[in-house]
Amino acid sequence: MKTLSTNQIQHIEEFLISQYNIKYQDTRDEVLDHLACEVEELMSEGYGYEEAVKTVFLNWKELLKTDSYYFYKNTPHFISKNWIEQDSKIKSQSILIGIVVMTLQLTTLLHSDNAFLLISILLSTLTTSIAIILNQSINEILNEHSIYLKKKIQKVISFSAVINILTTCMFLFQSQLIAGDIYAFTQGFVVGGALFIPFSLTWILLTYKIYINQLKKLSL
């Protein structure tokens, strides 16, 4: 089987950078490995180098396009499709666990607004604290996916911090809100956000688990 020269591999890599803007080395290496293998196979079948490269890139055209999914929009679909599948599994697990905790929260709400607000404050504080700790612990960017994981954690920090502030203010200033006839509106808004916290907490822990798995794979 024919093998590519160093210059030929470099030529393919430069094409990936210039035409598809694959800037992260780990992502580029993964795609390059697949492309190079297919080019070598075609060359072994009698294709010339230029013809083989052209054929392979034509076959990979759709897979090399950046994903339309907004979060991974700068990543080739060949790479991001696996990440999206992981995200779907995490969301499903997070929803199931979140529903259980939300049910407990709602049960509390039926008995006491104050108890619900206190539990929501504790949960949002816990979520914010854990997210901050996890964000700091991802101090080693392993690959392109690590960058996206860090961004996700930072989003959870922002969301849970806002809910924490709102629930705390509502708990402290209930009498003023009731007197101003905006308590019901504020309560509905805060309750909706607070019920989303269990999902966020579960989601962020499962997301961090992916990062830990990446660390383990690299250490093997």
C-alpha positions, 0 to 999 in steps of 0.5 A, spaced: 500 500 500 502 506 498 504 511 503 503 519 503 510 523 504 511 528 509 510 534 504 503 531 501 500 530 508 502 537 510 499 539 503 492 536 505 493 539 512 494 546 509 488 545 505 484 543 511 486 550 514 485 554 508 478 551 505 475 549 512 478 553 517 479 547 522 484 551 527 484 546 533 490 541 532 486 535 535 480 536 530 485 537 524 489 531 526 483 526 527 480 529 520 487 528 517 488 521 519 481 519 516 483 523 509 490 521 509 488 513 509 483 514 504 488 518 499 493 512 500 487 507 499 486 510 492 493 511 490 494 504 491 488 503 486 492 506 481 489 514 482 495 519 482 496 523 488 492 530 486 486 526 483 486 522 489 486 528 494 480 531 489 476 525 490 477 524 497 475 531 499 469 531 494 466 525 498 468 528 505 465 535 502 458 534 507 462 532 513 467 537 513 462 543 513 461 546 519 455 544 523 449 548 523 448 547 530 449 554 533 454 551 539 458 547 535 458 552 529 465 552 527 466 545 528 466 540 522 460 536 522 464 529 522 467 531 529 461 535 532 455 529 530 459 525 536 458 531 541 451 532 539 449 525 540 453 525 547 449 532 549 442 528 547 444 523 552 446 528 557 440 532 557 435 526 557 439 523 563 438 530 566 431 531 565 429 525 568 433 526 575 431 534 574 423 531 574 424 528 580 427 534 584 422 538 581 417 534 584 420 535 591 420 542 590 413 543 587 411 539 593 414 544 598 411 549 594 404 547 596 405 547 603 410 553 604 412 559 599 418 560 604 420 553 604 420 553 597 424 559 596 429 557 601 430 550 598 431 554 591 436 559 594 440 553 597 440 549 590 442 555 586 447 556 591 450 549 590 449 549 583 453 556 582 458 553 587 459 547 583 459 550 577 465 555 579 469 549 582 468 545 575 470 551 571 476 552 575 478 545 575 478 545 567 485 549 567 488 544 562 485 545 555 485 538 552 482 539 545 477 543 542 471 539 545 474 542 552 473 549 550 466 548 549 465 544 555 468 550 559 463 555 555 457 550 557 459 551 565 460 558 564 453 559 562 450 555 568 454 559 572 451 565 569 444 562 569 444 559 576 447 566 579 441 570 576 436 565 579 439 565 586 439 573 586 432 573 584 430 568 589 434 571 595 430 578 593 424 575 593 425 571 599 427 578 603 422 583 600 416 579 599 412 584 603 414 589 599 412 585 592 405 583 595 404 591 597 406 593 590 401 587 586 407 584 582 408 578 587 404 573 583 408 575 576 415 575 580 413 569 583 411 565 577 418 568 573 422 565 579 418 559 580 419 557 573 427 559 573 428 555 580 425 549 577 430 549 572 436 549 577 436 541 578 436 540 571 442 545 570 446 541 576 445 534 573 447 537 566 453 540 569 456 534 573 454 529 567 458 534 562 464 535 567 464 527 567 466 527 559 472 532 561 474 527 566 473 521 561 478 525 556 483 526 561 483 518 563 484 517 555 489 521 554 493 518 560 493 511 558 
